[in-house]
Amino acid sequence: MASLLVPKANSPLRTASNVEFLRAMRLAVVHRRHDISGSIQTKWLTRILWHELSPMPAILFADRHEFRGLLSHAYYTHMVELGDRLDRGIYSDESSPLNRRQKTHLLAGHHSISTYWKHLRVTPPSFPKGPRCKLHKQCTAAWTMRWSVACSRPCSIAGTDVLRRLRLVEDTLRVDTLLQVCLAPECLVSALNSISQKRMEISNGLHHHFDLP
């Protein structure tokens, strides 16, 4: 069991089950090893976000021990998995282990993120003017137009999965020939970087969407 607490590249956590993650986290909590706890949470979240593990055990554990980052991302993954079943603002799964308060947080996140995406898809992240850009209004106009087009393209990713949506939009715009023609080179780099920055901002602020303290 001690090997589970070693955050190495070849750690058993790379293939561990939820039961093993829970066991490792309990040991880290008991021994007050915040550094090891953080490493375990990072690996656990990676497996959850890759949909290799159910987020439910992480939700219950993180809620009990007040691990806000783990909790908000586990809520996010569960919300994405539920898809349009939350669109009516009702969580009707009677077999769910979540209590009423936890379901309320989940629904709050679904409503908040859905609303946020509707705004974001027509409002691209801003970017600074490049040092050699002489027509920045043209750059921002082209960026806004191509952003809206990229966000409107049909895809199989759930509307609430904003993080994956933004990655897809970034990949799309990186090969957009109109952007390469219409934006100054420095502005194009800054504009594309702004998407990664927006993803990081959303990821770091997920607890706000789920109304977590």
Secondary structure as UniProt FT lines:
FT   HELIX           2..5
FT   TURN            9..10
FT   HELIX           12..14
FT   HELIX           18..30
FT   TURN            31..32
FT   HELIX           34..49
FT   TURN            50..51
FT   HELIX           56..65
FT   HELIX           68..82
FT   HELIX           83..86
FT   TURN            87..88
FT   TURN            94..95
FT   HELIX           100..120
FT   TURN            121..122
FT   TURN            131..132
FT   HELIX           136..152
FT   TURN            159..160
FT   HELIX           162..174
FT   HELIX           177..182
FT   HELIX           185..204
FT   HELIX           206..209
FT   TURN            210..211
//
